[in-house]
Amino acid sequence: MGKKALIALLIVGLIASGYVAAQRYRVESKNRAVEIVVDWDEVQTIAAAAGSSPVDVLKRFKIAGVTSVAIAQQTFRDAINSGIVSIESSMQYNIDKQYAPRISNYLHGLLPGFTNAPLPYLQQLPIGFPEDAVAAVKSANLGLVGRIINYQGPTPQAIDFMMADAKKLGAKVIVFQGDSILGFKGAIQDTANALRDHDLYFGRVEFSKQKGDQRLAEETGDRIIIVHSITQAEMPTLSQISIIDRFQKSVRERGVKMCYIRMYETAGDDLAGDNAEYINSIANSIEKAGYTLKSAHPLGEVRVPYFVRALVMLGVVAGFVLLMLTLVETNYAAILILAVLLIAGWAIGGNTGAKAIALLSAIVFPILAVLWATRKTPQNPIRASGVVWRAIGRLLGAVAITSCGGLLIMGLLSGRDFMLRTDQFAGVKLAHLLPVIVLALLYAGGIAWQAEGWTAVKERFGKTMKNLAANPVLMWQALGMLAVVALVGLMVARSGNDSGLGVSGTELRFRSILDKVLYVRPRTKEFLIGYPALLAGIAFAIRGWRQWAAPLVVVGSIGLISTLNTFCHIHTPLQLSVLRVFNGTVVGILIGLAVYWLIRNLPGNDK
């Protein structure tokens, strides 16, 4: 199978990905509503401090942009602490007549035989939503978000009872409170059924660690509203500007459709007014990003015929075979590999098959891009003209090749599950690490510069590696290798959806500046490390300085890997991913020019 035929198959795959992108854009364009929610308990606190009624505060907040209010269920313990329930003995208690109907109704709904339940168990039980809170929200003509709690041993009937109660009071979205989802463990399916039966949406708080969250998300994919909130513990450490930026970015880049806003702690004569201005600033920033403030609704499905996804898979496999032909001159093996991989992808099927082919794309295309960028370059140092412009052209070509791999991944994984992060690209760390290792071996073994027959490739690789092993390692080489290992290790450690490594305050401020200047922040490892090293490496390859070119392009592959990883964030709109890649490439080239000039002008180098 010739390279032209493989390139044609790759183009077919890209066209299919373009069709998927168009369908995805249609779905995203219909989902521009964003809901702004405030917490009832915090509204009460603001009202008390301001000497106003909660209804008046809510009306001011509504003008500022608030669409809904989150009301938490009370527990039996809350009722005891507030004096609504008085304890006579471990088995006897009195309930204030004003609240008795609600509390008794709830206890009978959750525990038909509650009269025999011990007090320690009763104290954890929810007893419904406060009447004054519900009345105030309705008076202010705002939506209601139900905060339902989990407790020990809820039955399917109890779960259904609570969902029915929330729906009756006007709730459309349920955001669970506490560290676990209602029904964890053992009854998550019942919770999903109750949400569906009562036409309620699951408000899934991103980055939360609620137990049962993932399972419920998998069961309610067509009823999910992604929620962003800042914890009460984190609020005092943030400025208003950073909070505003954070909410806008969550909506713009991560598909958030509900902003759960905590009150901003401040001192002054008009706490309600100050917080109304703060809320209004968040609302305005979201509207400026092209969204509408109103009740949120779930994301639709990206409906694409299966044969279109199969064509995208074909494009990925064509890229893999192109990579093989770039290294080894063969024909029959290429056809065999193509057939086997296609059959495997179809056989696995579903999201698992799509993720496997997507991982293949993430590994193949950065390697292919680097090899292409350094091909047809001299083996020995020469004086060359137009080196910088030729290097920039090759780097842009490498970015384009890598982006093809990213677009194919987008074509494979653009579905509601991936856009809502109930399912995600698999093998993030492997996709970061393996291309660097493969490229390091290819260049160290001397087989990256040209394609040869299989026998010649084996002989060249073995001979070159043997010579390398026989040569003593100089101090600067050892230090350089350690630096590269540390750099790659840090990159891999910070990759993935939950890297476990925090980001320093200085880096956060730097990121914020880039977001403001460039609208979409490029990835640091692209413009500060990857592309500068890659540009310099390509320039040295064009001049025949392979001893400089090889290590630099291997390090530079980090930029291409990061570029491809950008497209793996399926929850981010495609146009933002493209802009992020563009920004990273442009800034990286500018820094790369400086790096090339510095290395070229080191003492002892040929100017």
Long-range contacts (C-beta under 8 A, 24 or more apart in sequence): 1-321, 1-331, 1-334, 1-335, 1-338, 3-322, 3-325, 6-318, 6-321, 6-322, 6-325, 6-334, 7-318, 7-322, 9-314, 9-315, 9-317, 9-318, 10-315, 10-318, 10-319, 10-322, 10-404, 11-315, 12-311, 12-314, 12-315, 13-311, 13-312, 13-313, 13-314, 13-315, 13-316, 13-318, 13-408, 13-411, 14-315, 14-404, 14-407, 14-408, 15-311, 16-308, 16-309, 16-311, 16-312, 16-315, 16-411, 17-312, 17-315, 17-407, 17-408, 17-410, 17-411, 18-407, 18-411, 19-304, 19-308, 19-411, 20-302, 20-304, 20-308, 20-309, 20-312, 20-410, 20-411, 20-414, 21-407, 21-410, 21-411, 21-414, 21-574, 23-302, 23-303, 23-304, 23-414, 24-302, 24-410, 24-414, 24-419, 24-574, 25-574, 27-299, 27-300, 27-301, 27-302, 27-416, 28-299, 28-573, 30-300, 31-257, 31-297, 31-298, 31-299, 31-300, 32-290, 32-291, 32-292, 33-257, 33-291, 33-292, 33-293, 33-294, 33-295, 33-296, 33-297, 34-251, 34-256, 34-257, 34-258, 34-259, 34-286, 34-291, 34-292, 34-293, 34-294, 34-296, 35-67, 35-68, 35-143, 35-173, 35-225, 35-257, 35-258, 35-259, 35-293, 35-294, 35-295, 35-296, 36-65, 36-66, 36-67, 36-68, 36-258, 36-259, 36-261, 36-279, 36-282, 36-283, 36-286, 36-293, 37-66, 37-67, 37-68, 37-69, 37-70, 37-145, 37-258, 37-259, 37-260, 37-261, 38-66, 38-68, 38-69, 38-70, 38-261, 38-263, 38-279, 39-69, 39-70, 39-72, 39-260, 39-262, 39-263, 40-69, 40-70, 40-71, 40-72, 40-130, 40-133, 40-136, 40-137, 41-72, 42-262, 42-263, 43-69, 45-263, 46-263, 46-271, 46-272, 46-275, 47-272, 49-271, 50-270, 50-271, 50-272, 52-272, 53-136, 54-132, 54-133, 54-136, 55-136, 55-139, 55-140, 56-272, 57-272, 58-136, 58-137, 58-139, 58-140, 58-142, 59-140, 60-272, 60-273, 60-276, 61-272, 61-275, 61-276, 61-279, 62-140, 62-141, 62-142, 63-276, 64-276, 64-277, 64-279, 64-280, 64-283, 65-279, 65-280, 65-282, 65-283, 65-284, 65-293, 66-142, 66-261, 66-279, 66-283, 67-142, 67-143, 67-293, 67-294, 67-295, 68-142, 68-143, 68-144, 68-145, 68-173, 68-295, 69-133, 69-136, 69-137, 69-140, 69-142, 69-143, 69-144, 69-145, 70-145, 70-146, 70-147, 70-175, 70-260, 71-129, 71-130, 71-133, 71-134, 71-137, 71-144, 71-145, 71-146, 71-147, 72-129, 72-147, 72-149, 72-177, 73-126, 73-127, 73-128, 73-129, 73-146, 73-147, 73-148, 73-149, 73-162, 73-177, 74-126, 74-127, 74-128, 74-129, 74-130, 75-123, 75-124, 75-125, 75-126, 75-127, 75-149, 76-103, 76-107, 76-122, 76-123, 76-124, 76-125, 76-127, 77-123, 77-124, 78-127, 79-103, 79-127, 80-123, 87-119, 90-118, 90-119, 91-118, 91-119, 93-119, 99-131, 102-127, 102-128, 102-131, 103-127, 103-128, 106-161, 106-165, 109-157, 109-158, 109-161, 109-162, 109-165, 110-154, 110-155, 110-158, 110-161, 110-162, 111-158, 121-152, 124-151, 124-152, 125-151, 126-151, 126-162, 128-165, 129-165, 129-166, 129-169, 134-169, 134-170, 137-170, 138-170, 143-170, 143-172, 143-295, 144-169, 144-170, 144-171, 144-172, 145-171, 145-172, 145-173, 145-174, 145-175, 145-203, 145-258, 146-171, 146-173, 146-174, 146-175, 146-200, 147-174, 147-175, 147-176, 147-177, 148-174, 148-176, 148-177, 148-182, 149-176, 149-177, 149-178, 149-182, 150-176, 150-178, 150-180, 150-181, 150-182, 150-183, 150-184, 150-212, 154-182, 154-183, 154-187, 155-187, 156-187, 156-190, 156-193, 156-194, 159-183, 159-187, 159-190, 159-191, 159-194, 160-190, 160-193, 160-194, 160-197, 160-198, 162-194, 163-191, 163-194, 163-195, 163-197, 163-198, 163-200, 164-194, 164-198, 166-198, 166-200, 167-198, 167-199, 167-200, 171-200, 172-200, 172-201, 172-295, 173-200, 173-201, 173-202, 173-203, 173-225, 173-258, 173-296, 174-200, 174-201, 174-202, 174-203, 175-203, 175-205, 175-227, 175-258, 175-260, 176-203, 176-210, 178-210, 179-209, 179-210, 179-211, 180-210, 180-211, 180-212, 181-210, 181-211, 181-212, 181-213, 181-215, 181-216, 183-212, 183-216, 184-211, 184-212, 184-215, 185-211, 185-212, 188-212, 188-215, 188-216, 188-219, 189-219, 191-216, 192-216, 192-219, 192-220, 195-220, 195-223, 196-220, 196-223, 201-225, 201-296, 201-297, 201-298, 203-227, 203-258, 204-420, 205-229, 205-260, 206-250, 206-254, 206-256, 206-421, 214-422, 217-420, 217-422, 218-422, 218-423, 221-416, 221-417, 221-420, 221-422, 222-298, 222-301, 222-416, 223-298, 224-298, 224-299, 224-420, 224-422, 225-257, 225-258, 225-296, 225-297, 225-298, 226-254, 226-255, 226-256, 226-257, 226-258, 226-420, 226-421, 227-256, 227-257, 227-258, 227-259, 227-260, 228-254, 228-256, 228-258, 228-259, 228-260, 229-259, 229-260, 229-261, 229-262, 230-262, 231-262, 232-262, 235-262, 235-264, 235-265, 236-265, 240-264, 240-278, 240-281, 242-512, 243-278, 243-282, 244-281, 244-282, 244-285, 245-285, 245-512, 245-515, 245-516, 247-282, 247-285, 247-286, 248-282, 248-285, 248-286, 248-288, 248-289, 249-515, 251-286, 251-289, 251-291, 252-289, 252-573, 252-576, 253-520, 253-571, 253-572, 253-573, 253-576, 254-571, 254-572, 255-299, 255-419, 255-420, 255-571, 255-572, 257-296, 257-297, 257-299, 258-296, 259-286, 299-416, 299-419, 299-420, 300-416, 301-415, 301-416, 302-414, 302-415, 302-416, 302-419, 304-414, 308-411, 309-354, 309-411, 309-412, 310-346, 312-408, 312-411, 312-412, 313-342, 313-345, 313-346, 313-353, 313-354, 313-357, 313-412, 314-342, 315-404, 315-408, 315-411, 316-357, 316-358, 316-360, 316-361, 316-364, 316-405, 316-408, 316-412, 317-341, 317-342, 317-345, 317-357, 317-360, 319-361, 319-364, 319-365, 319-368, 319-404, 319-405, 319-408, 320-360, 320-364, 322-368, 323-364, 323-367, 323-368, 323-371, 325-451, 326-368, 326-371, 326-372, 326-375, 326-451, 327-371, 327-442, 327-447, 327-448, 327-451, 327-457, 328-451, 328-452, 328-453, 328-454, 328-457, 329-451, 329-452, 329-453, 329-454, 330-453, 330-454, 351-415, 351-417, 351-423, 354-412, 354-413, 355-412, 355-413, 355-423, 355-425, 355-426, 355-427, 356-426, 357-412, 358-408, 358-409, 358-412, 358-413, 358-425, 358-426, 358-568, 359-425, 359-426, 359-427, 359-430, 359-431, 361-405, 361-406, 361-408, 361-409, 361-412, 361-564, 362-405, 362-409, 362-425, 362-427, 362-431, 362-561, 362-564, 362-565, 362-568, 363-430, 363-431, 363-434, 363-435, 363-438, 364-405, 365-401, 365-402, 365-404, 365-405, 365-406, 365-408, 365-560, 365-564, 366-402, 366-405, 366-435, 366-557, 366-560, 366-561, 366-563, 366-564, 367-435, 367-438, 367-439, 367-442, 367-557, 368-401, 368-405, 369-397, 369-398, 369-399, 369-401, 369-402, 369-560, 370-398, 370-439, 370-448, 370-534, 370-553, 370-554, 370-556, 370-557, 370-560, 371-442, 371-448, 372-397, 372-398, 372-401, 373-397, 373-398, 373-534, 373-538, 373-541, 373-553, 374-448, 374-449, 374-537, 374-538, 374-541, 374-549, 374-553, 375-449, 375-450, 377-449, 377-541, 377-542, 377-544, 377-546, 377-549, 378-542, 378-543, 378-544, 379-449, 379-544, 379-546, 380-544, 381-543, 381-544, 381-545, 381-606, 382-543, 382-544, 383-543, 384-542, 384-543, 384-544, 387-539, 387-542, 387-543, 388-539, 388-593, 388-596, 390-539, 390-542, 391-535, 391-538, 391-539, 391-542, 391-596, 392-535, 392-589, 394-538, 394-542, 395-531, 395-534, 395-535, 395-538, 395-585, 395-589, 395-592, 396-585, 398-534, 398-538, 398-560, 399-560, 399-563, 399-581, 399-585, 402-560, 402-563, 402-564, 403-563, 403-564, 403-567, 403-578, 403-581, 405-564, 405-567, 406-563, 406-564, 406-566, 406-567, 406-568, 406-577, 406-581, 407-567, 409-564, 409-567, 409-568, 410-567, 410-570, 410-574, 410-577, 413-568, 413-570, 414-570, 418-570, 418-571, 419-570, 419-571, 420-571, 421-497, 421-571, 424-497, 424-570, 425-568, 425-570, 428-495, 428-496, 428-497, 428-565, 428-568, 429-492, 429-495, 429-496, 431-561, 431-564, 431-565, 431-568, 432-488, 432-491, 432-492, 432-495, 432-561, 432-565, 433-488, 433-492, 435-557, 435-560, 435-561, 436-488, 436-554, 436-557, 436-558, 436-561, 439-553, 439-554, 439-557, 440-554, 443-550, 443-551, 443-553, 443-554, 444-468, 444-550, 448-550, 449-546, 480-551, 484-551, 484-554, 484-555, 487-529, 487-555, 487-558, 488-558, 491-525, 491-558, 491-562, 495-565, 518-583, 518-587, 519-579, 520-576, 520-579, 520-580, 520-583, 521-580, 521-583, 522-580, 522-581, 522-583, 522-584, 522-587, 522-588, 523-562, 523-563, 523-566, 523-580, 523-584, 525-558, 525-559, 525-562, 526-558, 526-559, 526-562, 526-563, 526-584, 526-585, 526-588, 527-559, 527-583, 527-584, 527-585, 527-587, 527-588, 527-591, 528-588, 528-591, 529-555, 529-558, 529-559, 530-555, 530-556, 530-557, 530-558, 530-559, 530-560, 530-561, 530-562, 530-588, 531-556, 531-559, 531-584, 531-585, 531-587, 531-588, 531-589, 531-591, 531-592, 532-556, 532-588, 532-591, 532-592, 532-594, 532-595, 533-558, 533-559, 533-592, 533-595, 534-559, 534-560, 534-588, 534-592, 535-588, 535-589, 535-592, 535-593, 535-595, 535-596, 536-592, 536-595, 536-596, 536-599, 539-596, 540-596, 540-599, 548-599, 559-584, 559-588
